[in-house]
Amino acid sequence: MADLAALQETIGVSFKDNSLLEQAMLHTSYINELPSSTLDSNERLEFLGDAILGFIVAEKLYQEFPEFTEGEMTKLRSALVCRDALAKVARGIRLGDYLYLGKGEETSGGRHKAANLARVLEALIAAIFYDQGLAVTRSFVLKLLDKELKKAIEHGTVFDYKSRLQEIIQSRKQLTPTYRLVEAAGPDHDKRFIVEVMFGDVVWGTGVGKSKKSAETEAARSALGRISVGFTE
């Protein structure tokens, strides 16, 4: 059996009921090879975890990004909770190492399959919710997804902030936003850029990033947050 004590140390959660954590790791293939077992697979926990994950991410986006429309929040949530994104996060904490798999699933590389990894992460989220409550679960989820969320924002992978900002400012003020590099500091392998976006002579947003482009993107996002009309067309 997997060393679930090591898993708890990795995720920073100490379970009061270890049977919940164990159930979260039980793949259907493992149960199918134990016909006399009274254990349940992680499928029901996975179902609940999917809903809890969606809620926590939606709440985070609603609170932190008031400038986002419903459609934009939906796109970003989908990007963060899709199978491949969850599998990547699960690999980061080596969750596949703790899966209980049937022999056939083990042989076919089940510990590395994106579907299995995404599902076991969702089951783990539900197990934490049952054992620790919503506050601990929220903290766990947001810590796990923090890097992916920042990456999506920094690289503008979900929204083109600069184009949207330009559309709004040109239509309402007949101005074109300009970007000014304020600072480029640090060694070549770890540069830090600070950029301001201006409308005329007025600074409307400041962004920090590891490249000039990402700093401009963040500056545009900052400026959009200051515009009362938000992202409306």
C-alpha positions as CSV (number, residue, x, y, z in Angstrom):
1,M,0.0,0.0,0.0
2,A,1.1,3.6,-0.6
3,D,2.7,5.6,2.1
4,L,-0.2,8.0,2.8
5,A,1.7,9.7,5.6
6,A,4.2,10.9,3.0
7,L,1.3,12.2,0.9
8,Q,-0.1,14.1,3.8
9,E,3.2,15.7,4.4
10,T,3.5,16.7,0.7
11,I,0.1,18.3,0.6
12,G,0.3,19.9,4.0
13,V,-2.9,18.4,5.3
14,S,-3.1,15.9,8.2
15,F,-6.3,13.8,8.0
16,K,-8.3,13.0,11.0
17,D,-9.9,10.1,9.1
18,N,-7.3,8.3,7.0
19,S,-9.9,6.1,5.4
20,L,-11.1,9.2,3.4
21,L,-7.7,9.7,2.0
22,E,-7.3,6.0,1.2
23,Q,-10.7,6.0,-0.6
24,A,-9.6,9.0,-2.7
25,M,-6.7,7.0,-4.0
26,L,-8.7,3.9,-4.9
27,H,-9.1,3.6,-8.7
28,T,-12.0,1.5,-10.0
29,S,-9.6,-1.0,-11.5
30,Y,-8.3,-1.8,-8.0
31,I,-11.7,-2.5,-6.6
32,N,-12.7,-4.6,-9.6
33,E,-9.9,-7.0,-8.8
34,L,-11.2,-7.4,-5.3
35,P,-14.8,-8.7,-5.8
36,S,-15.2,-9.6,-2.1
37,S,-14.0,-6.1,-0.9
38,T,-16.4,-3.7,0.8
39,L,-14.3,-0.7,-0.2
40,D,-15.6,1.9,-2.6
41,S,-13.6,3.4,-5.5
42,N,-12.9,7.2,-5.6
43,E,-15.6,7.9,-8.2
44,R,-18.2,9.4,-5.9
45,L,-15.5,11.5,-4.2
46,E,-14.4,12.6,-7.7
47,F,-17.9,13.8,-8.5
48,L,-18.1,15.9,-5.4
49,G,-14.5,17.2,-5.8
50,D,-15.3,18.4,-9.3
51,A,-18.1,20.6,-7.9
52,I,-16.1,21.9,-5.0
53,L,-13.1,22.7,-7.2
54,G,-15.4,24.6,-9.6
55,F,-16.9,26.6,-6.8
56,I,-13.6,27.6,-5.2
57,V,-12.1,28.7,-8.5
58,A,-15.3,30.6,-9.5
59,E,-15.3,32.4,-6.1
60,K,-11.6,33.3,-6.5
61,L,-12.1,34.8,-10.0
62,Y,-15.2,36.7,-8.9
63,Q,-13.5,38.3,-6.0
64,E,-10.1,39.0,-7.5
65,F,-11.0,40.1,-11.0
66,P,-14.0,42.5,-10.8
67,E,-13.2,43.6,-14.4
68,F,-13.9,40.2,-15.9
69,T,-17.2,39.5,-17.6
70,E,-19.1,36.3,-17.0
71,G,-17.8,34.8,-20.2
72,E,-14.2,35.7,-19.4
73,M,-14.4,34.2,-15.9
74,T,-15.9,31.0,-17.5
75,K,-13.1,30.7,-20.0
76,L,-10.4,31.1,-17.3
77,R,-12.1,28.7,-14.9
78,S,-12.4,26.2,-17.7
79,A,-8.6,26.6,-18.5
80,L,-7.8,26.0,-14.8
81,V,-10.0,23.0,-14.1
82,C,-9.7,21.1,-17.4
83,R,-8.3,17.6,-17.4
84,D,-4.8,18.5,-18.6
85,A,-4.4,21.4,-16.2
86,L,-5.4,19.2,-13.2
87,A,-3.2,16.4,-14.4
88,K,-0.2,18.8,-14.5
89,V,-0.9,19.9,-11.0
90,A,-1.3,16.3,-9.8
91,R,2.1,15.4,-11.3
92,G,3.6,18.3,-9.4
93,I,2.7,16.6,-6.1
94,R,3.4,13.1,-7.5
95,L,-0.2,12.1,-6.8
96,G,0.1,9.2,-9.3
97,D,2.6,7.5,-7.0
98,Y,-0.2,7.0,-4.4
99,L,-2.9,5.6,-6.6
100,Y,-4.2,2.1,-5.9
101,L,-4.5,0.5,-9.3
102,G,-5.5,-2.9,-10.7
103,K,-2.8,-4.9,-12.4
104,G,-4.0,-4.2,-15.9
105,E,-4.2,-0.5,-15.3
106,E,-0.8,-0.5,-13.7
107,T,0.7,-2.3,-16.6
108,S,-0.8,0.1,-19.1
109,G,0.8,3.1,-17.4
110,G,-2.2,4.2,-15.4
111,R,-0.2,6.2,-12.9
112,H,0.7,8.6,-15.7
113,K,-2.6,8.9,-17.5
114,A,-4.0,12.5,-17.5
115,A,-7.5,11.2,-16.9
116,N,-6.5,9.2,-13.8
117,L,-4.5,12.0,-12.4
118,A,-7.2,14.6,-12.8
119,R,-9.8,12.4,-11.2
120,V,-7.7,11.4,-8.2
121,L,-7.0,15.1,-7.6
122,E,-10.7,15.9,-7.6
123,A,-11.3,12.9,-5.3
124,L,-8.5,14.2,-3.0
125,I,-10.2,17.7,-2.9
126,A,-13.5,16.1,-1.8
127,A,-11.7,14.0,0.9
128,I,-10.1,17.1,2.3
129,F,-13.5,18.9,2.3
130,Y,-15.1,16.1,4.3
131,D,-12.3,15.7,6.7
132,Q,-11.2,19.4,7.2
133,G,-14.0,21.6,6.0
134,L,-14.2,24.3,3.3
135,A,-11.6,26.7,4.6
136,V,-8.8,24.2,4.5
137,T,-10.0,22.9,1.2
138,R,-10.0,26.4,-0.3
139,S,-6.5,27.1,0.9
140,F,-5.3,23.8,-0.5
141,V,-6.9,24.3,-3.9
142,L,-5.8,27.9,-4.3
143,K,-2.2,27.1,-3.3
144,L,-2.1,24.3,-5.9
145,L,-3.5,26.4,-8.7
146,D,-1.8,29.7,-7.9
147,K,1.1,29.1,-10.3
148,E,-1.2,28.2,-13.2
149,L,-3.5,31.2,-12.5
150,K,-0.6,33.6,-12.5
151,K,0.8,32.1,-15.7
152,A,-2.5,32.5,-17.5
153,I,-2.7,36.1,-16.4
154,E,1.0,36.9,-17.1
155,H,1.1,35.5,-20.6
156,G,-2.4,36.7,-21.5
157,T,-3.3,33.2,-22.5
158,V,-7.0,33.7,-21.8
159,F,-7.6,37.4,-22.6
160,D,-5.8,39.9,-24.8
161,Y,-5.7,42.7,-22.3
162,K,-3.7,45.1,-24.4
163,S,-6.1,44.9,-27.4
164,R,-9.1,45.3,-25.2
165,L,-7.7,48.3,-23.4
166,Q,-6.9,49.9,-26.7
167,E,-10.4,49.3,-28.1
168,I,-12.0,50.9,-25.0
169,I,-9.7,53.9,-24.8
170,Q,-9.8,54.7,-28.5
171,S,-13.6,54.5,-28.6
172,R,-14.2,56.6,-25.5
173,K,-11.3,59.0,-25.3
174,Q,-9.8,58.9,-28.9
175,L,-6.4,58.1,-27.4
176,T,-4.0,55.2,-28.0
177,P,-2.4,53.7,-24.8
178,T,1.4,53.9,-24.7
179,Y,3.7,51.7,-22.7
180,R,6.8,53.0,-20.9
181,L,9.5,50.8,-19.5
182,V,10.3,52.1,-16.0
183,E,12.8,49.5,-14.9
184,A,14.7,46.4,-16.0
185,A,16.6,44.9,-13.2
186,G,18.3,41.6,-12.2
187,P,20.6,39.1,-14.0
188,D,19.8,37.9,-17.5
189,H,18.3,34.6,-16.2
190,D,16.0,36.3,-13.8
191,K,15.1,39.7,-15.1
192,R,12.3,41.9,-13.6
193,F,10.6,44.4,-15.8
194,I,8.3,47.3,-14.6
195,V,6.1,48.9,-17.2
196,E,3.6,51.8,-17.0
197,V,0.7,52.2,-19.4
198,M,-0.3,55.8,-20.1
199,F,-3.2,57.7,-21.7
200,G,-1.6,60.9,-22.8
201,D,0.5,62.0,-19.8
202,V,-1.5,60.1,-17.2
203,V,-0.3,56.7,-15.8
204,W,-3.3,54.4,-15.6
205,G,-1.6,51.1,-14.7
206,T,1.7,49.5,-13.7
207,G,2.8,46.0,-14.4
208,V,5.6,43.7,-13.3
209,G,6.8,40.7,-15.2
210,K,9.7,38.5,-16.2
211,S,9.6,39.9,-19.7
212,K,8.7,43.3,-21.1
213,K,5.7,41.8,-22.8
214,S,4.3,40.2,-19.7
215,A,4.8,43.4,-17.8
216,E,2.9,45.3,-20.5
217,T,0.1,42.7,-20.2
218,E,-0.1,43.1,-16.5
219,A,-0.1,46.9,-16.8
220,A,-3.0,46.7,-19.3
221,R,-4.9,44.5,-16.9
222,S,-4.3,46.9,-14.1
223,A,-5.6,49.8,-16.2
224,L,-8.7,47.9,-17.2
225,G,-9.4,47.4,-13.5
226,R,-9.5,51.1,-13.0
227,I,-11.9,51.8,-15.8
228,S,-15.4,52.0,-14.5
229,V,-16.9,50.5,-17.6
230,G,-14.8,47.4,-17.1
231,F,-14.7,45.1,-20.2
232,T,-18.0,46.2,-21.6
233,E,-18.1,46.6,-25.4
